[in-house]
């Protein structure tokens, strides 16, 4: 599908929403900018929703349903889309990740993909028995280019201390990964803070998550084995932001976090 093609309504509920947005807009003889004024967003947002590259928000749905007298069509479709299994969830996530200007994440089991060394990533893929390890590895490494672009996103990372201590790939791979975390932490747009085990019970124990911010859009991503969930509903995203802040209150300062990483590396010699 090219960027200008309408979303396939059979691909997912989100594809169906994009299809009907374009169908109703063109039926009414409206341009993308016309629809954008009604929805209260940028014309590019309308285009991306129609092609399935972005998800319609509750605010956009409410304004379009009211203006076009749809009987609440878009609101209902969003309701069911959030409860349906989305086969394209990862592709949608990748688009949002690449265009984000701020990325917040918490991880408590392993180093997140954006921060993994090639060897560490390969060790995880082998352990997970990926069907096409080479393709998965190539895609994971390509994702990291977002950190090297001209205007990279602000990356705020919270890692549980257990992530640093779990020897993924063996001693050399593990040590190389920790060294890479230290190097990344020196970048002006990257903040890596460690949540020490002494923090005890906290909301991070519920599992890893990310919050992607781009323009006026903000969504969360929740990981799960062989799946994932993108969260775009405003109140739920706000809950994840609050969760991130609360976990952050338990994390070590940046300098102390670096010292802890170095200490763990020294203990490996």
Secondary structure, 3 states (H helix, E strand, C coil): CCCCCCCCCCCCHHHHHHHHHHHHHHHCCCCHHHHHHHHCCCHHHHHHHHCCCCCCCHHHHHHHHHHHCCCCHHHHHHHHHCCCCCCCHHHHHHHHHHHCCEEEEEECCCCCHHHCCHHHHHHHHHHHCCCCHHHHHHHHHHHHHHHHCCCCCEEEEEEEHHHHHCCCCCHHHHHHHHHHHHHHHCCCCEEEEEECHHHCCCHHHHCCEEEEEECCEEEEEEEECCEEEEECCHHHHHHHHHHHHHHHHHCCCHHHHHHHHHHHHHHCC
